[in-house]
Amino acid sequence: MDTKLTLKLDKSIIERAKEYAKDKNISLSKMIENYLQALTSNKEEEIEISPLVESLIGVIKTQGTDYKKDYTDFLSDKYA
């Protein structure tokens, strides 16, 4: 159930927020609702993964990679 909320904010902040919301193609009310939802929910819950991010999951294989050794080898080659 939606309920009306009245807020007092600095005018310049409201104008920037409206412009941001317009650029993101979302209403200012929905943007504030999403923000408040993110603040008050558990971090592990309610996280919506976009289709683009979903498609990237698993693209980079990191298992078995020794980053410290790789970086050390890189620096050794670079400065040798």
N, C-alpha and C positions, 0 to 999 in steps of 0.2 A: 504494500500500500504506500503510495507516494504521499508525502507530507510537505507542505510549504515551509521554507526556512528563510528568514531574513537575516542578512549579514551586513555589517558596516565595515567597509574596507577602503583603503586609499584608492582614489579615483584612477590614478595612473596604473596601479596594479590590476584593477578591474579591466581597464582598456587593453593592457598587455595580455591578460588572461583570455579575454574575448578574441583577440587576434590569434593567439596560440590555438584556442579551441577551433576557430574557423579554419586555420591552416591544417589542423588534424581531422577536420570534418566530423566534429563531435560537439554536442551542446556543452555550454559552460556548466550547466547543472549536472550533466552526466560525468563530466571531467572531475568535478568536485566530489560527486558521489563515489567515483572510482578511487579517488585519492583517499577519502575517508575510509572506504572499505579496506584499502591496502594498509592503512594505519592501524585499523582495529581488528584485522583478521590475523590468524596464525600465518606465519611466513610460508609454511608448507602447503597451506590450503589456498584455494581460490586463485592460483596462479594460472593465467591463461597463456598458453604457448601459441604464438602465431604460426600459421602454416609454413612460412619461410623458415622460422627457427626449427620447427619440427622436421623439415626436410634436411636440415643441416646436422641433425643429431647423428653421431657416429661417423661423420665424414672424415674427421681427423683421428687417426689411431694413435693413442698415447701409451697404451699398455706396453711395458717393457722398455720404455725410453728413459735413458739416464741423462737428464737435462744438464746436470753439472758436468758430466764427462763430455757431452757434446759441446758445451760452451767452452770448456777448457781446451778441447781439441781445436775449436774455431779460433780461440785467441792464440794458441800455439802456432797455428798455421799463419795467422794474420801477422804476427810479430816475429816470425822466425826469419 
